[in-house]
Structures are given as C-alpha cells and as structure tokens.
C-alpha cells in the first residue's frame, strides 16, 4: 500500500450533494494499515454565532509514520449550523472531518483528488476545485477569478460564505479567508 495509490473503490461513497468522499472509519482503517501507531494532537473546537446560526470549527494535527518517514499535517473543518439542525454532536463531526482532511493532504489513498483537480493554494495547502473534469485550466482560472470578485464585493461574511458554498470552489481556502475577513450581518 502506497500513499499515491488510488483509494479502494469500495471505500468511496457519495454524500447527499453528489460528491465523492471516504467515511472517517475507512480513513482510520487505512491509517491503521499504514501505521498502527498513528495519532492526533492538539484538537481545537469552537462555535461562534454567525447571523441567525452558528459556525462550528475544528482543527487537529495528524501524525503517522510511513516507510521510515514521519508525516504530520493539520486538518480543519467548519460547518454552519442552525437551531433546526438534527445533528447535535458538532464537535465529533467537525473533528472527524478535520482528521479526514489532514489525511487527504498526505496522500491520494485518502481521497485527496476525489471530485476534481488538485492545486496548491496560496497558503501552500492543497485546494480541491470541484466540477472541473470537463473544463480547461483557463476556464477554471476564469471562473475562480469571477467568484473571487463576487466574494470580495459581498457586504458581509454570511453572504460571501453562501456564495462560496454554491460555487464550484467550496473548498478554496483563499476564498474562505476573504469571506471570514468580512463583518457579520447585523
């Protein structure tokens, strides 16, 4: 088993929005096979009010050893929650996604390239662009430029985050940084 191997096809599932993903239990199973001593450190979880709802955010550091080399990466996940949400275990959900996101940064076997092309963003971390399988690099860059301008022109964080969520660039770290720098709705 190599970090550059394609994920086991039986591990790939579809979420309600139609995107491919690998459930956390199967990512942990793969980590167990690669390095039974894998570990996480420095879990962080917070909930802040955003308009009528809340934003739950988690970060965690993943450590594992593969072929005599130590790997560490930080994963993060945020989710918008409202008072009508059925899920009340936000910390566990966010931390599970954060572990999966940390693993994705370390190998294709964890689903790094599911749902689109892999590109390194301004922060040096991978940025997953969605819905790009039939688009040229020029089309992707044009669309990214257009959505960036729209996000910059938003008056508040909530509208900017909704715009990003409905775009083909919902995992773009730079767009989320721009959105999060805006004031909240009053």
C-alpha positions as CSV (number, residue, x, y, z in Angstrom):
1,X,0.0,0.0,0.0
2,X,1.4,3.4,-1.1
3,X,0.2,6.9,-0.3
4,X,0.0,7.5,-4.0
5,X,-2.3,4.5,-4.6
6,X,-5.9,5.2,-5.7
7,X,-8.4,4.6,-2.8
8,X,-10.2,1.3,-2.6
9,X,-13.3,1.8,-4.8
10,X,-15.4,0.1,-2.1
11,X,-14.4,2.9,0.3
12,X,-15.7,5.7,-1.9
13,X,-19.2,6.9,-1.0
14,X,-21.5,9.7,-2.3
15,X,-22.8,12.4,0.0
16,X,-26.3,14.0,-0.5
17,X,-24.9,16.7,-2.7
18,X,-23.4,14.1,-5.0
19,X,-19.7,14.5,-4.1
20,X,-17.5,11.5,-3.5
21,X,-15.9,11.0,-0.1
22,X,-14.4,8.4,2.1
23,X,-16.0,7.9,5.5
24,X,-13.8,8.6,8.5
25,X,-14.0,5.0,9.7
26,X,-12.4,3.8,6.4
27,X,-9.8,6.6,6.5
28,X,-8.9,5.4,10.1
29,X,-8.8,1.8,8.8
30,X,-6.3,2.8,6.1
31,X,-4.2,4.7,8.7
32,X,-4.3,1.6,10.9
33,X,-2.9,-0.5,7.9
34,X,-0.2,2.1,7.1
35,X,0.8,2.9,10.7
36,X,-1.0,1.3,13.7
37,X,0.6,3.9,15.9
38,X,-0.9,6.9,14.1
39,X,-2.1,9.7,16.4
40,X,-3.7,13.1,16.6
41,X,-2.7,16.0,18.7
42,X,-3.9,19.5,19.7
43,X,-7.6,19.2,18.9
44,X,-9.4,22.5,18.9
45,X,-13.1,23.1,18.6
46,X,-15.2,26.3,18.8
47,X,-18.6,27.6,18.0
48,X,-19.3,31.2,17.2
49,X,-22.5,32.9,16.3
50,X,-22.9,33.9,12.7
51,X,-26.1,35.7,12.0
52,X,-29.1,33.6,12.9
53,X,-27.0,30.4,13.2
54,X,-23.6,29.3,14.3
55,X,-20.3,28.3,12.8
56,X,-18.6,25.2,14.3
57,X,-14.9,24.8,13.6
58,X,-12.4,22.2,14.5
59,X,-8.7,21.7,13.8
60,X,-6.4,18.8,14.7
61,X,-2.9,17.6,13.9
62,X,-2.4,14.1,12.4
63,X,0.9,12.2,12.9
64,X,1.8,8.9,11.2
65,X,4.9,7.1,10.0
66,X,5.2,5.6,6.5
67,X,8.3,3.9,5.1
68,X,10.6,5.3,7.9
69,X,9.4,8.8,7.3
70,X,7.3,10.8,9.8
71,X,4.3,12.7,8.4
72,X,2.3,15.5,10.2
73,X,-0.5,17.6,8.8
74,X,-3.2,19.8,10.2
75,X,-6.8,19.3,9.2
76,X,-9.7,21.7,9.6
77,X,-13.4,21.6,9.1
78,X,-16.1,24.2,9.6
79,X,-19.8,23.7,9.3
80,X,-22.7,26.2,9.5
81,X,-25.3,25.1,12.0
82,X,-28.8,26.4,12.7
83,X,-31.1,25.8,15.6
84,X,-33.1,23.5,13.3
85,X,-30.3,21.1,12.6
86,X,-30.8,17.4,13.7
87,X,-27.1,16.9,14.3
88,X,-26.2,17.9,17.9
89,X,-22.7,16.3,18.0
90,X,-20.9,19.1,16.2
91,X,-17.6,18.6,17.9
92,X,-17.3,14.9,16.9
93,X,-18.5,15.7,13.3
94,X,-16.1,18.5,12.8
95,X,-13.1,16.6,14.4
96,X,-13.8,13.6,12.2
97,X,-13.8,15.7,9.0
98,X,-10.7,17.5,10.2
99,X,-8.9,14.2,10.6
100,X,-10.0,13.1,7.1
101,X,-8.9,16.5,5.7
102,X,-5.5,16.1,7.4
103,X,-5.1,12.6,5.9
104,X,-6.1,13.9,2.4
105,X,-3.2,16.3,2.5
106,X,-0.8,13.3,2.8
107,X,-2.0,11.0,0.0
108,X,-4.3,10.1,-2.8
109,X,-5.1,6.9,-1.0
110,X,-7.1,9.0,1.5
111,X,-9.2,10.6,-1.3
112,X,-7.1,13.7,-2.0
113,X,-8.1,14.0,-5.6
114,X,-11.8,13.0,-5.4
115,X,-14.2,15.5,-7.0
116,X,-11.7,17.4,-9.1
117,X,-8.2,18.5,-9.7
118,X,-5.6,19.1,-7.1
119,X,-4.0,22.5,-6.9
120,X,-1.7,24.1,-4.3
121,X,-3.2,27.3,-3.0
122,X,-1.5,30.5,-1.8
123,X,-1.2,29.1,1.7
124,X,0.8,26.1,0.4
125,X,-2.0,23.7,1.2
126,X,-4.0,21.7,-1.4
127,X,-7.1,23.3,-2.8
128,X,-9.7,21.0,-4.3
129,X,-11.6,22.5,-7.2
130,X,-15.0,20.9,-7.8
131,X,-16.7,20.2,-11.1
132,X,-13.6,20.6,-13.2
133,X,-13.5,17.3,-15.1
134,X,-14.6,18.8,-18.4
135,X,-13.0,22.2,-18.1
136,X,-9.7,23.6,-19.3
137,X,-7.3,25.3,-16.9
138,X,-8.1,28.6,-18.5
139,X,-11.9,28.1,-17.8
140,X,-11.2,27.2,-14.2
141,X,-9.0,30.2,-13.7
142,X,-11.6,32.5,-15.3
143,X,-14.4,31.0,-13.0
144,X,-12.1,31.3,-10.0
145,X,-11.5,35.0,-10.8
146,X,-15.2,35.7,-11.3
147,X,-16.2,34.1,-7.9
148,X,-13.3,35.8,-6.2
149,X,-14.6,39.2,-7.4
150,X,-18.1,38.4,-6.3
151,X,-16.9,37.3,-2.8
152,X,-14.8,40.5,-2.5
153,X,-17.8,42.6,-3.3
154,X,-20.1,40.9,-0.7
155,X,-21.1,43.2,2.2
156,X,-20.9,40.5,4.9
157,X,-19.4,37.2,5.8
158,X,-22.6,35.2,5.6
159,X,-23.5,36.2,2.0
160,X,-19.9,35.6,1.0
161,X,-19.9,32.1,2.5
162,X,-23.2,31.2,0.9
163,X,-21.8,32.4,-2.5
164,X,-18.7,30.2,-2.0
165,X,-20.8,27.2,-0.9
166,X,-22.9,27.4,-4.0
167,X,-19.8,27.7,-6.3
168,X,-17.6,25.1,-7.8
169,X,-14.8,26.3,-5.4
170,X,-16.4,25.5,-2.0
171,X,-13.1,24.1,-0.6
172,X,-10.9,27.0,-1.7
173,X,-9.0,28.2,1.3
174,X,-8.3,31.7,0.0
175,X,-12.0,32.4,-0.8
176,X,-12.9,31.4,2.8
177,X,-10.2,33.6,4.2
178,X,-11.6,36.6,2.2
179,X,-15.2,35.8,3.4
180,X,-14.2,35.4,7.0
181,X,-12.4,38.8,7.0
182,X,-15.8,40.5,6.3
183,X,-18.1,41.8,9.0
184,X,-21.1,39.6,10.1
185,X,-24.6,40.6,9.2
186,X,-26.2,42.9,11.8
